[in-house]
Amino acid sequence: MIHALPAARTISLGRTGGVLACCLLILAPGIEAGAQEASDETLNTSHGYSNFGELKYGPDAVLDYVNPDAPKGGEFSTWSIGNFDTFNPYARAGRYETYSASVGAGEYIMTSTADDPYAAYCYLCTTVEWPDDLSYVIFNLREDVTFQDGTPMTAEDIAFSHKLILEQAIPEYRERVGAYFESVEVLGPYRIRFDFTDSAPMRDRVTMAGGTPAWSKTWFEETETRLDESSTAPFMSTGPYVLDSVDWNRQVVYAKNPDYWGEDLPINTGRNNFDRIRVEYFADSSAALEAFKAGEYLFRIESDPADWNTNYNFRALNQGYVVREEIPDGSVAPRLSWVFNLNREKWQDPRVRRAISMMFNFAWSNQTLYYGAYAQPVSFWTGTDLAAEGLPSEEERVLLDPLVEQGLLEESVVADPVPLPVEHDASTSRPSRKILREATALLEEAGWEIGPNGTRQKDGRPLDLTILQFDPRYDKVILPFIENLGLLGISGKLERVDTTQYVQRRQDDAFDLTTQGFQMDFEPSDALRQWYGSQTADTSSRNLMRLKSEAVDDLITDIVAADTLDTLRPGVKALDRVLRHIGFDIPLYYNPVTWLAYYDVYSHPEELPPLAVGALDFWWYDEERAQELRSAGAF
């Protein structure tokens, strides 16, 4: 529930408090200190907040999914690919160190858990207070919280962090949530109030304020560090791990703060168990896998099905020193796609987009290239009760029919079943004649005819397409797709650039197709505007396709206003239906499980929670087993 900027699929490794709360960007038009609070109003007071249902945990509860007796100590070692030049995950420029967005980002007023998608709990606070109209929220902060340099955290630091984000955060966040807060008032050393504007979405109010980070005002002022500039060190925060050493672009080591303020919190029982976190950097995944086999690092999340199925045959594994696991992923299935740049005229016709998308053969790609390991996302909420299916329900029609009547949606949105990806023959990479005929008919209907040189043309212009990419691992799936486009007379090209150019080109609107991962959640709300809203289409790093649809905007407004799950579900289904009818992306694949390989020095609870693997959160190190493996020469 805590609102976040997902820099990666943090569900794989991250600390649970940071799974939904890493890199939060909250913005407001003003901040005040020392204002008087109203005293005659009845307030709701609790240790947490949920829009839907009761809180799962009490104020002093231990999380159900941890091992309360987990031993402390040892080193967690893993890997990352590429390079980095900053520890600041907030700056638009530069490439930040992978784990600075979770391990090094610090903590927030409230936190989430890995087994309840709807609740947020006090973490840096003891209680949260709010009136029935949710016009404001007050946090009573803990008085024992200290920064990593030992100085106390107060409400002034929270207010400073809020103001810093207001002044220096990424512009797209200011555009989306800048109107959430009327003001911030420091009511006392450990008491702070956030006042909301009338237009702030009700369901987001408490958790948006509760996602404010705690950074040291003194440290920022003394170091003159800025959110919009590169930083050679993580921010001074309250988190359990501090930077121990860095060998730029090669290795980073974080160490447990021996004076961590939150060590004895009930909610931290069985968590933050490692003394050190070491990250090794590699130029490519092949080199990283060989290093894992040699025991240079001991924990690996595998992302390549070819490697998972063919390259895990080595001494340490065969002798039982390495464990392989497939962990079911209980989160909303991510939707990895190629997205069209809708700012370009040739991609504004849905018939053209549909014809092109029909040339991607998922069945063949999955079977031939990926060992049948993947599934194709059929929805933006695949695998949940929020996904649209078949014809719209009566509840969906209540939302969709007025949009059709206003001419904002085609009649087909309510008259036809929700679109599904085309089913291909897995025995060949080429589309069938039937699929080619259907795609050809769509192109011709849209005015794209075969010219004298065998290419599709309209008004003398060829229909060509460039796929922007930086990762060579995608070549094997892109190149057969380009060959299939040629069967339609479309000239396709793969343009692979370095990561810096890749980021810049996407920001600058300089692409035809590029890769985007859509990661939705179980309680979608105002963040949908960043993904699909018209007002963010020219600036958002999420709305890469530059989608501008009044119907989509209206449906998002309905979703944001939903105050029960019974009203939320049909709104999300209606939105999902409309997004899929628009067809701005070509859905590729997702992995329904997480592939883990690790040396048998790490242990986890027998029952893992549905929303996180949690290796950095609640796994632990077995020193006795590590000694056995060292003696055996495993690493």
C-alpha positions in Angstrom: 0.0 0.0 0.0 2.9 2.4 0.5 3.4 4.2 -2.8 6.6 3.6 -4.5 8.8 4.0 -7.6 9.5 0.4 -8.7 13.1 0.4 -9.9 13.1 -3.3 -10.3 11.1 -6.3 -9.2 12.0 -5.8 -5.6 9.8 -8.7 -4.6 12.7 -11.0 -5.5 15.1 -9.9 -2.9 14.1 -6.8 -1.1 13.5 -6.0 2.5 9.7 -6.2 3.0 9.5 -2.6 4.4 11.1 -1.6 1.1 9.2 -3.9 -1.3 6.4 -1.4 -1.7 8.1 1.7 -0.3 11.4 2.1 -2.1 12.3 5.4 -3.7 9.0 7.1 -2.7 8.5 10.5 -4.2 6.0 12.7 -2.3 5.5 16.3 -3.2 3.5 19.2 -1.9 2.9 22.9 -2.5 3.9 24.1 0.9 5.3 23.4 4.3 4.9 25.1 7.7 6.3 24.6 11.1 4.9 25.2 14.6 1.2 25.5 13.6 -1.5 24.9 16.2 -3.6 21.7 15.8 -7.3 21.5 16.4 -8.1 19.9 19.7 -11.9 19.7 19.7 -12.1 17.1 16.9 -12.6 13.4 17.4 -9.8 11.4 15.8 -9.3 7.8 14.8 -6.1 6.4 16.3 -4.4 3.2 15.3 -1.0 1.6 14.8 -1.8 1.1 11.1 -4.2 1.8 8.3 -6.2 -0.2 5.7 -8.7 0.9 3.2 -10.2 -2.6 3.0 -10.9 -4.7 6.1 -9.2 -5.1 9.4 -5.4 -4.9 10.0 -3.8 -8.4 10.0 -1.3 -7.5 12.7 -1.5 -5.9 16.2 0.9 -3.1 17.3 3.4 -5.5 18.9 3.0 -8.5 16.6 5.7 -10.6 15.1 5.2 -11.2 11.3 3.7 -14.7 10.6 6.2 -15.5 7.9 9.5 -14.9 9.7 11.6 -17.3 11.9 11.7 -15.5 15.3 14.8 -17.5 16.2 16.7 -16.8 13.0 20.5 -16.5 13.8 22.2 -13.2 13.2 25.5 -12.8 11.3 27.2 -13.9 8.1 27.3 -12.3 4.6 24.7 -12.3 1.9 26.5 -12.1 -1.5 24.8 -11.6 -4.8 25.4 -10.0 -8.2 24.2 -7.3 -10.5 24.9 -6.6 -14.2 26.3 -3.4 -15.8 27.8 -0.5 -14.0 26.8 2.4 -11.7 27.9 5.9 -11.0 25.7 7.1 -8.2 24.0 6.0 -4.9 21.1 8.3 -5.6 18.1 6.4 -7.0 16.1 9.6 -7.2 18.2 11.5 -9.8 17.2 11.2 -13.4 20.8 11.4 -14.6 23.2 8.5 -14.1 22.9 4.8 -13.3 22.4 4.1 -9.6 23.8 1.2 -7.7 21.1 -1.6 -7.8 20.6 -2.0 -4.1 20.8 1.7 -3.2 17.1 1.7 -4.0 16.3 -0.8 -1.2 19.2 -1.5 1.1 20.5 2.1 1.0 17.3 4.0 0.7 16.4 4.2 4.3 13.1 3.9 6.1 9.6 5.5 6.0 7.0 6.6 8.5 4.9 3.5 7.7 5.7 0.1 6.2 4.0 -2.7 4.4 4.2 -6.5 4.9 4.7 -9.4 2.4 1.4 -11.1 3.3 -1.2 -8.2 3.2 -1.5 -6.1 0.0 -3.8 -3.6 1.6 -2.4 -2.6 5.0 0.3 -0.2 6.1 1.7 -0.1 9.6 3.5 2.4 11.8 7.2 2.0 11.7 8.9 5.3 12.5 5.7 6.2 14.2 3.8 4.7 17.2 0.4 5.7 16.1 -1.4 7.5 13.2 -4.4 9.7 13.7 -7.0 10.9 11.2 -10.5 12.5 11.2 -13.4 10.8 9.6 -13.2 13.0 6.5 -9.5 12.3 6.1 -8.7 15.9 5.6 -5.4 15.5 7.4 -3.3 12.8 9.1 -1.1 13.1 12.2 1.8 10.8 12.9 3.2 10.4 16.4 6.8 9.5 15.8 8.9 7.2 17.9 11.3 9.0 20.2 14.0 6.4 20.0 14.8 6.5 16.2 18.3 7.5 15.4 20.1 8.1 12.1 23.1 6.0 11.2 25.5 8.6 12.6 23.7 8.3 16.0 21.8 11.6 15.9 18.1 11.5 16.8 15.4 11.7 14.2 12.7 14.2 14.8 9.6 15.6 13.0 11.8 18.4 11.6 13.8 15.7 9.6 10.5 14.3 8.2 9.4 17.8 7.3 12.7 18.5 5.7 12.6 15.3 3.6 9.2 16.2 2.4 10.3 19.6 1.4 13.5 18.3 -0.3 11.4 16.0 -2.5 9.1 18.9 -3.3 11.9 21.0 -4.5 14.2 18.5 -6.2 12.3 15.3 -7.1 11.7 14.0 -10.6 9.2 16.3 -12.4 6.7 13.6 -13.4 6.0 13.0 -9.7 5.5 16.6 -9.0 2.9 16.7 -11.8 1.0 13.7 -10.4 1.0 14.2 -6.7 2.0 17.8 -6.2 -1.6 18.6 -5.3 -1.9 16.0 -2.6 -0.8 18.1 0.3 -2.0 21.5 1.4 0.7 21.8 4.0 2.9 20.0 6.5 3.0 21.1 10.1 5.5 20.2 12.7 3.4 20.0 15.9 6.2 19.0 18.2 9.5 17.2 18.3 7.9 13.9 17.5 4.5 14.9 16.1 3.8 15.9 12.5 0.6 16.7 10.5 0.0 16.4 6.8 -3.0 18.3 5.5 -4.6 17.2 2.2 -6.2 19.2 -0.6 -9.9 18.5 -1.4 -8.8 16.8 -4.7 -6.4 14.3 -3.1 -7.7 10.7 -3.6 -9.1 9.4 -0.4 -7.6 5.9 -0.6 -4.1 7.2 -1.1 -4.0 9.9 1.6 -2.8 8.1 4.7 -0.4 5.8 2.9 0.9 8.6 0.7 1.9 10.7 3.7 3.1 7.5 5.5 5.5 6.9 2.7 7.5 9.9 3.5 11.2 9.0 4.0 13.4 10.0 7.0 16.6 11.7 6.0 18.9 13.7 8.1 18.4 17.4 7.6 21.8 18.2 9.2 23.6 15.8 6.9 22.0 17.1 3.7 22.7 20.7 4.7 26.3 19.9 5.7 27.1 17.9 2.6 25.0 20.0 0.2 23.7 16.7 -1.4 20.8 17.1 -3.9 18.2 14.7 -5.0 18.6 15.7 -8.6 22.3 15.2 -8.7 24.7 12.2 -8.5 25.8 11.1 -5.0 28.9 9.1 -4.1 27.3 7.8 -0.9 23.8 6.7 0.2 21.7 9.3 2.0 22.0 9.6 5.8 19.0 7.6 6.9 17.7 5.5 9.7 18.1 2.1 7.9 19.8 -1.0 9.3 22.6 -1.1 6.7 25.4 1.4 5.9 27.9 1.6 3.1 31.0 -0.3 4.1 33.1 -0.1 0.9 32.7 0.5 -2.8 34.9 -0.5 -5.8 33.1 1.5 -8.5 31.5 -0.7 -11.2 32.9 -3.8 -9.5 31.8 -4.3 -5.9 29.7 -2.8 -3.2 29.5 -3.9 0.4 26.9 -2.8 2.9 27.4 -3.5 6.6 24.8 -3.9 9.4 24.8 -0.8 11.7 25.7 -2.3 15.2 23.7 0.6 16.7 20.6 0.2 14.6 17.7 1.8 16.4 15.1 -0.7 15.3 16.8 -4.0 16.1 14.4 -4.9 18.9 11.1 -3.8 17.3 8.6 -6.6 17.3 8.0 -6.1 13.6 11.7 -6.6 13.0 11.9 -10.0 14.8 13.6 -12.5 12.6 14.6 -9.8 10.1 17.8 -7.9 9.0 19.8 -11.0 9.9 23.0 -10.6 7.8 26.0 -8.7 9.0 27.1 -7.8 5.5 25.5 -7.5 2.0 28.0 -7.8 -0.8 27.1 -7.1 -4.5 29.4 -8.2 -7.3 29.1 -6.4 -10.7 29.6 -8.1 -14.0 29.6 -7.0 -17.6 27.3 -9.8 -18.7 25.2 -12.5 -17.2 27.4 -15.4 -18.6 30.4 -14.1 -16.7 28.2 -13.7 -13.6 27.0 -17.3 -13.8 30.5 -18.6 -14.1 31.5 -16.6 -11.1 28.5 -18.1 -9.2 29.6 -21.6 -10.1 33.1 -20.8 -8.7 31.6 -19.5 -5.5 32.6 -15.9 -5.9 29.1 -15.0 -4.7 26.5 -17.3 -3.2 23.0 -16.2 -4.1 21.6 -15.8 -7.6 18.2 -15.1 -9.1 18.2 -16.5 -12.5 16.4 -14.7 -15.3 17.5 -16.7 -18.3 15.5 -19.9 -18.9 18.2 -21.2 -21.2 20.7 -21.0 -18.4 18.2 -22.3 -15.9 17.6 -25.4 -18.0 21.0 -26.1 -19.4 23.8 -24.4 -17.5 23.2 -25.5 -13.9 25.3 -28.7 -14.2 28.4 -28.0 -12.1 30.3 -29.6 -9.3 28.9 -27.6 -6.4 25.3 -28.3 -7.5 25.8 -31.9 -8.2 27.4 -32.5 -4.8 24.6 -30.9 -3.0 26.4 -27.7 -2.1 24.0 -25.5 -4.1 20.2 -25.5 -3.8 17.9 -24.7 -6.7 14.3 -23.6 -6.0 11.3 -22.4 -7.9 9.2 -20.0 -5.8 5.7 -19.2 -6.9 5.1 -15.5 -7.4 1.9 -14.4 -5.7 2.1 -10.8 -6.8 0.2 -9.4 -9.8 1.9 -10.9 -12.9 4.2 -8.4 -14.5 3.4 -7.6 -18.2 6.6 -7.3 -20.2 5.8 -5.7 -23.5 7.0 -3.9 -26.5 5.2 -0.6 -26.5 4.4 1.6 -29.6 5.2 5.3 -29.5 1.8 6.7 -30.1 3.2 10.2 -30.7 4.2 8.9 -34.1 1.4 9.1 -36.6 1.9 5.7 -38.2 1.3 4.0 -34.9 -1.9 5.9 -34.1 -4.2 3.5 -36.1 -5.2 0.5 -33.9 -5.5 -1.7 -37.0 -1.8 -1.2 -37.8 -0.8 -1.9 -34.2 -2.9 -5.1 -34.2 -1.5 -6.3 -37.5 2.1 -5.8 -36.2 1.4 -7.5 -32.8 0.0 -10.5 -34.7 3.5 -11.2 -36.0 4.9 -12.0 -32.6 4.8 -15.8 -32.1 4.9 -16.3 -28.3 4.2 -20.1 -28.6 7.3 -20.7 -30.7 9.5 -18.3 -28.8 8.5 -19.8 -25.5 9.0 -23.4 -26.6 12.1 -22.9 -28.7 14.0 -20.1 -27.0 12.7 -20.3 -23.4 12.1 -24.1 -22.8 8.4 -23.5 -22.2 9.2 -21.7 -19.0 7.2 -18.6 -19.5 3.5 -17.6 -19.8 2.1 -14.8 -21.9 0.3 -12.0 -20.0 -3.2 -11.7 -21.2 -4.1 -8.8 -18.9 -2.5 -6.0 -17.1 -3.7 -7.8 -14.0 -3.0 -11.4 -15.1 -3.8 -14.0 -12.6 -6.0 -11.9 -10.3 -9.7 -11.2 -10.0 -9.1 -7.7 -11.4 -8.5 -9.0 -14.9 -11.2 -8.5 -17.6 -12.7 -11.6 -19.1 -15.1 -12.3 -22.0 -17.9 -9.7 -22.3 -18.2 -6.9 -19.8 -20.3 -7.5 -16.7 -23.3 -5.4 -15.8 -21.1 -3.5 -13.3 -18.5 -2.8 -16.0 -21.2 -1.7 -18.4 -22.3 1.0 -16.0 -18.9 2.6 -16.4 -18.3 1.8 -20.1 -21.7 2.5 -21.7 -21.6 6.3 -21.0 -18.1 6.5 -22.6 -19.4 4.7 -25.7 -22.4 7.1 -25.8 -20.1 10.1 -25.6 -18.0 8.7 -28.5 -14.9 8.2 -26.3 -14.9 4.4 -26.9 -15.8 2.2 -29.9 -19.0 0.1 -29.6 -16.7 -3.0 -29.9 -15.4 -2.4 -26.4 -18.7 -3.5 -24.9 -20.0 -5.6 -27.8 -17.0 -7.9 -28.3 -15.1 -10.1 -25.8 -11.9 -8.6 -24.4 -9.0 -9.1 -26.9 -6.5 -11.9 -26.3 -3.1 -12.4 -27.9 -3.2 -14.3 -31.2 -2.6 -18.1 -30.8 0.3 -19.3 -33.0 1.7 -22.7 -33.9 4.6 -23.5 -31.7 6.3 -25.7 -34.3 7.4 -22.8 -36.5 8.4 -19.2 -35.9 6.3 -18.0 -38.9 2.7 -17.1 -38.5 0.1 -19.2 -40.3 -1.4 -18.2 -43.6 -4.7 -17.4 -41.8 -2.9 -15.0 -39.4 -1.1 -13.4 -42.3 -4.3 -12.9 -44.2 -6.0 -11.3 -41.2 -3.0 -9.0 -40.6 -2.8 -8.1 -44.3 -6.5 -7.2 -44.3 -6.1 -4.9 -41.3 -3.1 -3.1 -43.0 -5.0 -2.7 -46.3 -8.1 -1.4 -44.5 -5.9 1.2 -42.8 -4.6 2.3 -46.2 -1.2 0.5 -46.3 -0.7 -1.2 -49.6 2.1 -3.2 -51.1 4.3 -0.9 -53.3 6.3 -1.7 -56.4 9.3 -2.7 -54.3 7.3 -5.1 -52.1 7.1 -2.8 -49.1 4.0 -1.5 -47.4 3.4 2.1 -48.3 0.9 4.9 -47.7 1.0 8.3 -49.4 4.5 7.4 -50.6 5.8 6.6 -47.2 7.1 3.2 -46.2 5.9 1.3 -43.2 9.1 0.7 -41.3 9.8 0.0 -37.6 12.8 0.2 -35.3 12.9 -1.6 -32.0 15.1 0.2 -29.4 17.0 -2.1 -27.0 20.2 -2.3 -25.0 20.2 -5.9 -23.8 21.6 -8.4 -26.3 19.6 -11.2 -24.6 16.5 -9.9 -26.4 18.0 -10.4 -29.9 16.9 -14.0 -30.2 13.2 -13.0 -29.8 13.4 -9.8 -31.7 15.0 -11.1 -34.9 12.3 -13.7 -35.7 9.7 -11.0 -35.0 11.4 -8.8 -37.5 11.5 -11.6 -40.1 7.7 -12.1 -39.7 7.2 -8.3 -40.2 8.9 -8.7 -43.5 6.2 -11.2 -44.6 3.8 -8.3 -44.4 6.1 -6.0 -46.3 7.1 -4.1 -43.2 10.8 -3.2 -42.8 11.9 -3.9 -39.2 15.2 -3.1 -37.6 16.8 -3.7 -34.2 18.8 -0.8 -32.9 20.8 -1.7 -29.8 22.4 1.1 -27.9 24.3 1.5 -24.6 22.3 2.0 -21.4 22.8 5.8 -21.3 21.5 6.3 -24.8 18.7 3.8 -24.1 17.4 5.9 -21.2 17.8 9.2 -23.0 16.2 8.0 -26.2 13.1 6.8 -24.3 12.9 10.1 -22.5 13.3 12.0 -25.7 10.5 10.1 -27.5 13.0 8.8 -30.0 11.8 5.2 -30.8 9.1 3.2 -32.6 9.0 0.2 -30.2 10.8 -0.3 -27.0 10.5 -2.6 -24.0 8.4 -1.7 -21.0 7.4 -3.7 -17.9 4.0 -3.0 -16.5 3.8 -3.9 -12.8 0.3 -3.3 -11.3 -0.8 -4.0 -7.7 -3.8 -5.3 -5.9 -5.2 -1.9 -4.9 -4.6 0.3 -8.0 -5.3 4.0 -7.4 -3.8 7.4 -8.4 -0.5 5.8 -9.6 -2.5 4.7 -12.6 -2.2 8.2 -13.9 1.5 7.8 -14.2 1.1 4.6 -16.1 -1.8 5.6 -18.4 -3.0 9.1 -17.7 -3.0 11.8 -20.4 -1.5 14.4 -18.2 1.7 12.4 -17.8 2.0 11.2 -21.3 4.7 13.6 -22.3 6.9 13.2 -19.2 6.3 9.9 -17.4 8.9 7.1 -17.4 5.9 4.8 -17.1 3.6 6.0 -19.8 6.3 5.4 -22.4 3.7 4.8 -25.1 2.4 8.4 -24.7 -1.2 7.2 -24.2 -3.7 10.0 -24.2 -7.3 8.8 -23.9 -10.2 10.7 -22.3 -11.9 7.4 -21.7 -8.9 6.0 -19.8 -8.7 9.2 -17.7 -12.3 8.9 -16.8 -12.0 5.3 -15.7 -8.9 6.0 -13.6 -11.0 8.7 -11.9 -13.6 6.1 -11.1 -11.0 3.7 -9.8 -9.4 6.3 -7.6 -12.8 7.2 -6.1 -13.7 3.6 -5.3 -14.0 3.1 -1.5 -14.8 -0.7 -1.4 -13.4 -3.7 -3.2 -16.8 -4.3 -4.7 -16.6 -1.0 -6.5 -12.9 -1.2 -7.2 -12.9 -4.5 -9.0 -15.4 -3.6 -11.9 -13.5 -0.3 -12.4 -10.2 -2.0 -12.8 -11.7 -4.7 -15.1 -13.2 -2.0 -17.2 -9.9 -0.2 -17.4 -8.1 -3.4 -18.3 -10.6 -4.1 -21.0 -10.2 -0.6 -22.5 -6.3 -0.8 -22.4 -6.4 -4.1 -24.2 -8.8 -2.9 -26.8 -6.6 0.1 -27.5 -3.7 -2.3 -28.0 -0.7 0.0 -27.5 1.6 -2.8 -26.6 2.7 -6.3 -27.7 2.7 -8.5 -24.6 5.7 -10.7 -24.5 6.0 -13.0 -21.4 6.3 -13.3 -17.7 7.7 -15.9 -15.3 5.1 -17.3 -12.9 7.8 -18.4 -10.5 11.1 -17.0 -9.3 14.2 -19.1 -10.0 16.6 -19.2 -7.2 20.1 -20.8 -6.9 22.1 -20.4 -3.7 24.8 -22.1 -1.8 23.5 -24.1 1.1 24.6 -21.6 3.7 21.3 -19.7 3.5 18.0 -20.7 5.0 14.5 -19.4 4.8 11.2 -20.1 6.7 9.4 -23.2 5.3 6.4 -21.2 4.3 7.2 -18.0 2.3 4.7 -15.2 2.1 2.9 -14.6 -1.2 4.3 -11.2 -2.0 8.1 -11.6 -1.4 10.9 -14.0 -1.6 12.5 -11.8 1.0 16.1 -13.0 0.9 17.5 -9.7 2.2 14.6 -9.4 4.6 14.1 -12.6 6.6 16.5 -15.2 5.3 19.5 -16.1 7.5 23.1 -17.5 7.4 24.1 -20.9 8.7 27.7 -20.5 9.9 28.1 -24.2 10.7 27.0 -25.3 7.2 29.3 -22.6 5.7 32.3 -24.1 7.5 31.4 -27.5 6.1 31.2 -26.2 2.6 34.5 -24.3 2.9 36.2 -27.4 4.1 34.8 -29.3 1.2 36.1 -26.6 -1.2 32.7 -25.6 -2.4 33.8 -21.9 -2.4 
